[in-house]
Amino acid sequence: MTTDTTAHVSEAGTAGTASSHVTAALRDFLDTDPYADASGSGEVMRGVEPFTGREVDRFTRNTPADIEAAYATARIAGPTWAAQSVEHRAKVLTRLHAALARNEDLLLDIIQYETGKARIHAYDEILDTYNVLRHYGVMAARYLRPERRRGAIPVLTRTEVTRTPLGVIGFITPWNYPLTLGATDLFAALTAGNAVVHKPDSTTTLTSVFMRRLAIAAGLPPEVWQLVPGPSSEVGPALMAGADGISFTGSTAAGRSIAAETGQRLLPTALELGGKNPLIVAADADLEKAVEGAVRGSFSSAGQLCISIERIYVHEDLYETFCAHFAEAARAYRLSAEFEYGPDMGTLAGPKQLETITKHVEQARSVGATVLAGGHPVPDLGPYFYAPTVLTDVPASAELHREETFGPVVSVYSVPSDAAAIAAANDSDYGLAASVYSRSHGREIARQVESGMVNVNEVYPASWGSIDAPAGGVKASGMGHRHGPEGLYQFMHSHTIAQQRLHPIAPAGPLDQKTFAKAMSGALQVMRSLRMK
């Protein structure tokens, strides 16, 4: 693996230098006009490398006319893809799983190059992709076979549920997890028999380009996955207008706007939005494990993770010790711009994130918050590095008390009881993910937390990685679910087919209206007594 330089920060915060550096394999890939698969007919878009801040040309932006053409192509190809058996579609996923293993290192390079995250956090995305491909590759046929249900009248009514794809799904995916949310997220819709028109974030398009190439090599018809990156303000309306369903991952504000529009058209819509995710440390928690989980849950991908921890509620008996150990662990975190395993954290993705985080921390300081660790940029490493930051004494007047920061910043609060911790955790507009550490009653606490995903004695990987279970938020954190059968069904129409035999559900033959009514009432009473569903 070839790099020009590496950079790191010591426990004391001193640093080496950083410059543009990529691996040999990544350099070769970048020299092949990689954006050709995603380019449109508009002007060239420019961006920055997160590790270095260097400006680079990306792709020629797609235009509304390009979006319309993409939908036209997808609509022609979609029915042929949908007509294939679900077993055929699932085999594409299993072949892609094998292809991913052969190309893992290069894909890790691409994710790091586009996002600036540490390699271990880029691997989180690879791990999730393996999980999704394996699960739907194995389970899709079972999930999508006709499902027998209880009929209206036992024996006389046979009822089954079948499902068909919606058609063409419009995907709008974010920059922070360009493989997990920007490519892998599409496979449920594709496996269900849909085509997709996909607008990945303009800053992280290469990950989707490369994954699409692997999928095509594994047997996916190229026409059913249309890549159309471009500014949301320019291509968003056209993408919304042509869709039979919408999937969006991003901010709550943008999600509300999308939901308002899709609601007018009654379009099926899946939204994963913001979060202000809590962690509860109960009095009987294993302190060492709670600190380790808090560090990992707060600073993975530099905190630029929808399900990362931003607020921690610690029982007062453990509070002082927890804060001391947590701050020490945060200060010991190793930051680096290396394309290798080893560093604990990479950089923020760009100037917008750095500006928001700096503003939040400085405003919190100004109203009385205490900084136990971090609280400053690390410019010697690169233009967007920011130290892992632990705050205490955060008053309600601090913007980050309730607003999502989306960076390596976490606030710690002392609470007198489990009940107080649960109330504080639930005192939020959001409900995406949460965690609880307790030796004896973590599940009991978890059941009372208003969140779509709750982890006990672990942070986000436990719930997110439980691929057979739905993943999604409540309250202002969204609607719809990834993973499990729900991840397929949200991109499909359900059809109930009921076949009646021997006798209609109506007065007929020897049953006049009165006799029919009496017979039905009696039958329903028997069903209740037998507890028939």
Legacy VTK file of the C-alpha trace (Angstrom):
# vtk DataFile Version 3.0
C-alpha trace
ASCII
DATASET POLYDATA
POINTS 533 float
0.000 0.000 0.000
1.531 3.297 -1.095
0.994 6.616 0.607
2.891 9.884 0.358
2.544 10.883 4.000
0.659 9.962 7.125
-0.529 12.103 9.971
-1.448 11.493 13.581
-2.295 13.348 16.747
-0.851 12.383 20.091
-2.690 12.261 23.400
-1.505 15.792 24.077
-2.883 17.016 20.769
0.372 17.632 18.893
0.451 16.537 15.298
2.537 15.681 12.294
1.798 16.962 8.827
-0.778 16.030 6.231
-0.732 16.238 2.455
-2.564 14.668 -0.437
-1.999 10.931 -0.290
-3.774 7.993 -1.822
-2.951 4.339 -2.301
-1.574 3.071 -5.582
-4.764 1.127 -6.295
-6.913 4.175 -5.620
-4.699 6.363 -7.787
-5.089 3.899 -10.654
-8.864 3.931 -10.192
-9.002 7.736 -10.141
-7.025 7.833 -13.393
-9.726 5.870 -15.270
-12.363 8.642 -15.574
-14.411 6.972 -12.819
-17.232 9.514 -12.898
-18.183 8.621 -16.479
-20.932 6.295 -15.201
-22.596 9.125 -13.291
-22.036 12.183 -15.447
-24.863 14.125 -17.022
-25.095 16.929 -19.543
-24.565 19.887 -17.204
-21.532 21.762 -15.930
-18.593 20.230 -14.083
-19.046 19.992 -10.321
-16.072 20.555 -8.076
-15.466 19.383 -4.540
-12.767 18.890 -1.923
-10.841 15.908 -0.618
-11.721 15.709 3.098
-8.240 14.644 4.210
-6.504 17.530 2.438
-9.050 20.174 1.436
-7.693 20.055 -2.104
-10.255 21.008 -4.749
-10.935 18.400 -7.414
-13.186 18.075 -10.436
-15.930 15.519 -10.008
-18.585 14.917 -12.666
-20.702 16.900 -15.053
-23.919 17.462 -13.188
-27.165 15.856 -14.228
-30.004 18.092 -15.382
-33.785 17.670 -15.154
-33.706 16.387 -18.740
-31.133 13.758 -17.701
-33.418 12.676 -14.850
-36.371 12.301 -17.207
-34.248 10.199 -19.559
-33.099 8.030 -16.647
-36.704 7.362 -15.636
-37.621 6.509 -19.220
-34.803 3.957 -19.391
-35.653 2.490 -15.982
-39.335 2.133 -16.904
-38.463 0.161 -20.006
-36.041 -2.147 -18.179
-38.002 -2.477 -14.945
-40.778 -4.872 -16.048
-38.270 -7.363 -17.461
-36.322 -7.297 -14.200
-39.533 -7.658 -12.161
-40.593 -10.622 -14.305
-37.480 -12.535 -13.258
-38.004 -14.897 -10.345
-37.082 -13.627 -6.922
-34.538 -16.474 -6.784
-32.863 -15.044 -9.897
-32.706 -11.565 -8.374
-31.393 -12.937 -5.072
-28.550 -14.740 -6.850
-27.263 -11.363 -8.024
-26.834 -10.448 -4.358
-24.946 -13.629 -3.486
-22.615 -13.167 -6.472
-22.124 -9.536 -5.476
-21.213 -10.672 -1.954
-18.332 -12.680 -3.435
-17.277 -9.796 -5.694
-17.206 -7.444 -2.723
-14.752 -9.742 -0.949
-12.425 -9.604 -3.964
-12.553 -5.798 -4.105
-12.725 -4.956 -0.415
-9.452 -3.025 -0.147
-10.143 -0.726 -3.091
-13.656 -0.017 -1.880
-12.265 0.878 1.550
-9.873 3.290 -0.176
-12.719 4.914 -2.097
-14.878 5.358 1.009
-11.978 6.935 2.901
-11.090 9.174 -0.025
-14.643 10.501 -0.282
-15.530 10.787 3.409
-12.268 11.160 5.307
-13.262 8.533 7.866
-10.818 6.123 9.499
-10.416 2.773 7.775
-12.062 0.824 10.604
-15.162 2.993 10.200
-15.087 2.526 6.436
-15.048 -1.194 7.191
-18.286 -0.754 9.171
-19.885 -0.018 5.811
-18.333 -3.083 4.183
-19.537 -5.217 7.084
-23.065 -3.876 6.749
-23.039 -4.572 3.013
-21.981 -8.177 3.516
-24.811 -8.513 6.033
-27.488 -7.059 3.742
-26.404 -9.009 0.662
-26.277 -12.285 2.549
-29.596 -11.778 4.317
-31.677 -10.809 1.311
-29.812 -13.258 -0.902
-30.896 -16.062 1.409
-34.268 -14.795 2.672
-35.855 -12.833 -0.185
-37.599 -15.836 -1.730
-39.109 -16.758 1.624
-40.183 -13.185 2.364
-41.834 -12.738 -1.029
-43.652 -16.023 -1.558
-47.475 -15.873 -1.326
-48.482 -15.838 2.334
-51.515 -17.756 3.603
-53.717 -15.817 6.029
-56.845 -16.711 7.987
-59.883 -16.353 5.748
-63.149 -14.638 6.604
-64.872 -17.981 7.327
-62.705 -20.982 8.247
-62.684 -23.701 5.574
-64.963 -21.703 3.270
-62.577 -18.794 2.598
-59.002 -19.215 1.424
-56.953 -16.011 1.689
-53.408 -15.204 0.653
-51.275 -12.081 0.411
-49.061 -11.449 -2.599
-46.750 -8.512 -3.287
-45.654 -6.705 -6.422
-42.992 -4.012 -6.906
-43.997 -0.342 -6.950
-42.163 0.351 -10.211
-39.323 2.879 -10.202
-38.088 4.163 -6.836
-36.371 7.522 -6.485
-33.479 7.333 -4.009
-31.813 10.366 -2.437
-28.855 9.240 -0.333
-26.408 11.100 1.952
-22.673 11.657 2.098
-21.835 10.294 5.534
-22.239 6.565 4.784
-21.958 6.373 0.994
-21.865 2.571 0.840
-24.325 1.650 3.599
-26.824 4.405 2.789
-25.736 5.353 -0.709
-25.539 1.962 -2.427
-26.391 -0.939 -0.125
-29.705 0.700 0.767
-30.918 0.190 -2.797
-30.669 -3.580 -2.822
-33.933 -4.192 -0.976
-35.816 -2.201 -3.615
-33.979 -3.952 -6.448
-34.500 -7.394 -4.936
-38.207 -6.621 -4.620
-38.263 -6.178 -8.414
-38.113 -2.408 -8.697
-35.847 -0.257 -10.816
-34.204 2.743 -9.133
-33.185 6.250 -10.120
-30.520 7.147 -7.603
-29.202 10.571 -6.661
-26.209 9.955 -4.398
-24.716 12.947 -2.651
-22.481 14.866 -5.027
-19.483 14.594 -2.689
-19.566 10.789 -2.379
-20.609 9.532 -5.790
-17.601 7.304 -6.487
-18.624 4.735 -3.887
-21.959 4.251 -5.642
-20.266 4.166 -9.056
-17.913 1.401 -7.984
-20.593 -0.640 -6.210
-22.883 -0.342 -9.235
-20.113 -1.677 -11.476
-19.695 -4.675 -9.193
-23.465 -5.257 -9.176
-23.621 -5.149 -12.982
-20.751 -7.629 -13.205
-22.748 -9.845 -10.798
-25.735 -9.858 -13.156
-27.760 -6.717 -12.398
-29.086 -5.137 -15.620
-27.404 -1.703 -15.766
-30.618 0.023 -16.844
-32.409 -0.775 -13.564
-29.922 1.241 -11.476
-29.688 4.760 -12.885
-27.109 7.069 -11.242
-27.998 10.761 -11.497
-25.933 12.897 -9.082
-26.382 16.631 -9.070
-27.444 19.512 -6.816
-30.732 18.767 -5.037
-32.086 22.189 -5.935
-31.684 21.380 -9.643
-32.470 17.670 -9.949
-34.612 17.062 -6.885
-37.952 18.171 -8.365
-37.489 16.006 -11.458
-36.479 13.018 -9.374
-39.569 13.417 -7.180
-41.862 13.937 -10.169
-40.955 10.693 -11.914
-41.009 8.305 -8.950
-43.473 5.606 -7.923
-41.969 5.722 -4.433
-39.315 7.738 -2.612
-36.529 6.798 -0.215
-34.658 9.645 1.474
-31.984 9.723 4.163
-31.004 13.139 5.461
-32.098 16.012 7.648
-35.487 16.245 9.315
-36.139 19.604 7.667
-35.596 18.184 4.187
-37.575 15.071 5.100
-40.584 17.122 6.142
-40.508 18.930 2.805
-40.311 15.655 0.889
-43.113 14.109 2.944
-45.347 17.094 2.239
-44.877 16.652 -1.500
-45.169 12.874 -1.580
-48.224 13.116 0.655
-49.995 15.188 -1.965
-49.328 12.406 -4.490
-49.910 9.572 -1.992
-46.505 8.120 -2.862
-45.025 5.410 -0.621
-42.205 7.172 1.202
-39.372 5.917 3.414
-37.531 8.538 5.470
-34.595 8.204 7.842
-34.015 11.614 9.351
-32.147 13.272 12.205
-31.387 12.050 15.680
-30.198 13.267 19.060
-29.394 9.823 20.327
-29.107 9.143 24.079
-27.082 6.653 26.092
-28.217 5.708 29.605
-25.658 4.418 32.112
-27.550 2.849 35.011
-26.170 2.560 38.553
-25.361 -1.128 38.051
-23.613 -0.693 34.696
-20.213 -2.219 34.018
-18.284 1.057 34.007
-15.423 -0.117 31.810
-17.783 -1.458 29.144
-19.972 1.649 29.329
-16.992 3.942 28.747
-15.751 1.832 25.834
-19.198 1.836 24.269
-19.620 5.567 24.810
-16.335 6.300 23.043
-17.180 4.059 20.108
-20.793 5.219 19.909
-19.887 8.906 20.044
-16.814 9.150 17.824
-17.190 6.518 15.091
-16.890 8.215 11.695
-16.077 11.413 13.613
-19.625 11.402 14.973
-21.052 11.845 11.466
-23.389 8.917 11.937
-27.164 9.214 12.150
-27.260 6.704 15.007
-24.229 7.919 16.971
-24.496 9.040 20.605
-24.750 12.786 21.297
-26.000 12.830 24.924
-25.207 10.556 27.866
-27.195 10.245 31.124
-25.135 8.684 33.925
-26.411 7.696 37.354
-25.034 10.113 39.937
-23.177 7.323 41.766
-21.029 6.692 38.666
-21.000 10.168 37.150
-17.635 11.531 38.336
-15.743 8.327 37.616
-17.433 7.868 34.250
-16.626 11.427 33.158
-12.971 11.095 34.154
-12.489 7.830 32.288
-14.519 8.929 29.281
-12.588 12.188 28.887
-9.278 10.339 29.240
-10.299 7.886 26.516
-11.374 10.743 24.225
-8.075 12.546 24.707
-6.190 9.339 23.891
-7.975 8.880 20.558
-5.552 8.739 17.623
-6.573 10.879 14.654
-5.018 10.324 11.249
-5.360 10.607 7.487
-3.953 7.132 6.820
-5.396 4.671 4.307
-4.608 1.845 6.714
-6.067 0.212 9.805
-4.838 1.661 13.090
-6.184 5.208 13.610
-9.208 5.631 15.864
-10.808 8.485 13.932
-10.464 10.390 10.690
-11.602 13.848 9.702
-14.865 15.650 9.238
-16.192 15.518 5.699
-15.786 19.191 4.881
-16.013 22.848 5.860
-19.752 22.883 6.513
-19.453 20.214 9.200
-16.467 21.962 10.784
-18.354 25.258 10.880
-21.441 23.735 12.535
-19.460 21.823 15.154
-17.239 24.765 16.011
-20.289 27.012 16.340
-22.120 24.548 18.595
-19.162 23.994 20.921
-18.247 27.674 21.210
-21.862 28.667 21.865
-22.143 25.984 24.557
-18.958 27.281 26.151
-20.322 30.813 26.140
-23.384 29.790 28.170
-21.457 27.805 30.771
-20.629 24.341 29.418
-17.390 22.732 30.602
-15.044 21.090 28.097
-13.460 17.954 29.576
-11.746 16.869 26.353
-11.249 18.286 22.881
-13.306 21.313 21.950
-10.986 22.476 19.171
-9.977 21.813 15.551
-6.713 20.021 14.794
-5.538 21.911 11.685
-2.037 20.393 11.697
-3.594 17.111 10.592
-5.753 18.563 7.867
-8.253 21.359 7.311
-11.321 19.582 8.760
-9.995 17.550 11.677
-11.700 18.157 15.021
-10.727 16.636 18.347
-13.161 14.232 20.081
-15.040 16.462 22.481
-16.686 15.746 25.841
-18.851 18.404 27.495
-20.478 18.627 30.912
-22.593 21.286 32.663
-24.429 21.898 29.385
-27.395 24.207 30.060
-30.699 24.102 28.203
-29.748 27.393 26.516
-26.947 25.656 24.607
-27.916 24.973 20.995
-26.437 21.488 21.130
-28.554 20.611 24.158
-31.418 19.660 21.819
-30.128 20.179 18.270
-28.243 17.504 16.363
-24.533 18.391 16.054
-23.469 15.526 13.791
-19.848 15.502 14.842
-17.466 14.121 17.495
-19.185 16.046 20.285
-21.091 14.526 23.209
-22.643 15.975 26.372
-22.720 14.083 29.693
-25.389 14.664 32.368
-25.814 13.350 35.915
-29.187 11.805 36.804
-30.474 10.541 40.182
-32.413 7.511 38.940
-33.401 5.313 36.041
-36.713 7.132 35.838
-34.937 10.487 35.501
-32.641 9.075 32.805
-35.567 7.690 30.813
-37.470 10.984 31.085
-34.416 12.940 29.904
-33.769 10.518 27.054
-37.376 10.846 25.895
-37.381 14.642 26.188
-36.507 15.114 22.532
-38.218 15.642 19.204
-36.147 12.746 17.887
-36.296 8.991 18.380
-33.842 7.247 16.075
-31.439 5.207 18.232
-30.524 4.806 21.894
-28.357 2.666 24.157
-28.590 1.411 27.738
-25.848 -0.044 29.924
-27.031 -2.110 32.892
-26.023 -5.466 34.340
-29.511 -6.470 35.478
-32.387 -4.522 33.924
-31.246 -3.007 30.647
-34.181 -4.434 28.670
-36.651 -3.029 31.174
-35.174 0.438 30.689
-34.927 -0.028 26.908
-38.647 -0.777 26.582
-39.427 2.644 28.046
-37.154 4.622 25.715
-38.942 6.299 22.795
-36.660 5.201 20.014
-36.935 3.027 16.943
-33.721 1.160 17.821
-32.456 0.554 21.367
-29.259 -1.307 22.229
-28.510 -2.929 25.586
-24.870 -3.120 26.696
-23.783 -2.087 23.197
-24.115 0.951 20.971
-25.396 1.130 17.392
-23.954 -2.116 15.871
-26.270 -4.426 17.836
-29.595 -3.077 16.579
-28.380 -2.020 13.132
-26.631 -5.330 12.613
-29.732 -7.338 13.573
-30.576 -7.478 9.899
-33.703 -9.596 10.332
-35.306 -6.830 12.436
-36.590 -3.454 11.214
-34.327 -0.409 11.557
-35.913 3.025 11.592
-36.930 5.968 13.728
-39.957 7.383 15.502
-41.118 10.956 16.117
-39.100 13.422 14.001
-36.530 10.761 13.101
-38.518 9.426 10.181
-40.915 6.776 8.982
-40.512 3.444 7.260
-37.891 0.798 7.981
-34.786 -0.760 6.554
-33.862 -4.422 6.964
-35.900 -7.549 7.512
-39.064 -8.217 5.523
-40.181 -4.633 6.213
-37.242 -3.394 4.136
-38.681 -5.196 1.113
-42.375 -4.590 1.757
-42.036 -0.799 1.881
-41.132 -0.911 -1.821
-44.053 -3.157 -2.788
-47.826 -3.183 -3.143
-49.657 -5.768 -1.036
-52.552 -7.647 -2.591
-55.059 -9.682 -0.593
-56.621 -12.483 -2.662
-59.588 -14.230 -1.048
-61.325 -17.202 -2.685
-64.749 -18.237 -1.403
-65.936 -21.865 -1.660
-69.263 -23.717 -1.235
-71.316 -20.820 0.111
-71.171 -17.015 -0.272
-70.866 -14.728 2.748
-74.474 -13.638 2.318
-78.028 -14.996 2.644
-78.447 -17.701 -0.004
-80.281 -20.981 -0.535
-81.998 -22.127 2.675
-80.507 -19.208 4.653
-82.797 -16.209 4.631
-81.525 -12.929 6.045
-82.583 -13.614 9.629
-81.205 -17.161 9.643
-77.970 -15.945 8.019
-77.506 -13.248 10.670
-78.170 -15.716 13.509
-75.796 -18.306 12.039
-73.002 -15.774 11.570
-73.363 -14.341 15.088
-73.223 -17.853 16.533
-70.187 -18.770 14.442
-68.318 -15.639 15.520
-69.079 -16.388 19.166
-67.621 -19.872 18.732
-64.513 -18.400 17.097
-64.088 -16.036 20.038
-64.473 -18.869 22.547
-61.882 -20.924 20.679
-59.619 -17.860 20.479
-59.373 -18.231 16.736
-57.532 -15.355 15.125
LINES 1 534
533 0 1 2 3 4 5 6 7 8 9 10 11 12 13 14 15 16 17 18 19 20 21 22 23 24 25 26 27 28 29 30 31 32 33 34 35 36 37 38 39 40 41 42 43 44 45 46 47 48 49 50 51 52 53 54 55 56 57 58 59 60 61 62 63 64 65 66 67 68 69 70 71 72 73 74 75 76 77 78 79 80 81 82 83 84 85 86 87 88 89 90 91 92 93 94 95 96 97 98 99 100 101 102 103 104 105 106 107 108 109 110 111 112 113 114 115 116 117 118 119 120 121 122 123 124 125 126 127 128 129 130 131 132 133 134 135 136 137 138 139 140 141 142 143 144 145 146 147 148 149 150 151 152 153 154 155 156 157 158 159 160 161 162 163 164 165 166 167 168 169 170 171 172 173 174 175 176 177 178 179 180 181 182 183 184 185 186 187 188 189 190 191 192 193 194 195 196 197 198 199 200 201 202 203 204 205 206 207 208 209 210 211 212 213 214 215 216 217 218 219 220 221 222 223 224 225 226 227 228 229 230 231 232 233 234 235 236 237 238 239 240 241 242 243 244 245 246 247 248 249 250 251 252 253 254 255 256 257 258 259 260 261 262 263 264 265 266 267 268 269 270 271 272 273 274 275 276 277 278 279 280 281 282 283 284 285 286 287 288 289 290 291 292 293 294 295 296 297 298 299 300 301 302 303 304 305 306 307 308 309 310 311 312 313 314 315 316 317 318 319 320 321 322 323 324 325 326 327 328 329 330 331 332 333 334 335 336 337 338 339 340 341 342 343 344 345 346 347 348 349 350 351 352 353 354 355 356 357 358 359 360 361 362 363 364 365 366 367 368 369 370 371 372 373 374 375 376 377 378 379 380 381 382 383 384 385 386 387 388 389 390 391 392 393 394 395 396 397 398 399 400 401 402 403 404 405 406 407 408 409 410 411 412 413 414 415 416 417 418 419 420 421 422 423 424 425 426 427 428 429 430 431 432 433 434 435 436 437 438 439 440 441 442 443 444 445 446 447 448 449 450 451 452 453 454 455 456 457 458 459 460 461 462 463 464 465 466 467 468 469 470 471 472 473 474 475 476 477 478 479 480 481 482 483 484 485 486 487 488 489 490 491 492 493 494 495 496 497 498 499 500 501 502 503 504 505 506 507 508 509 510 511 512 513 514 515 516 517 518 519 520 521 522 523 524 525 526 527 528 529 530 531 532
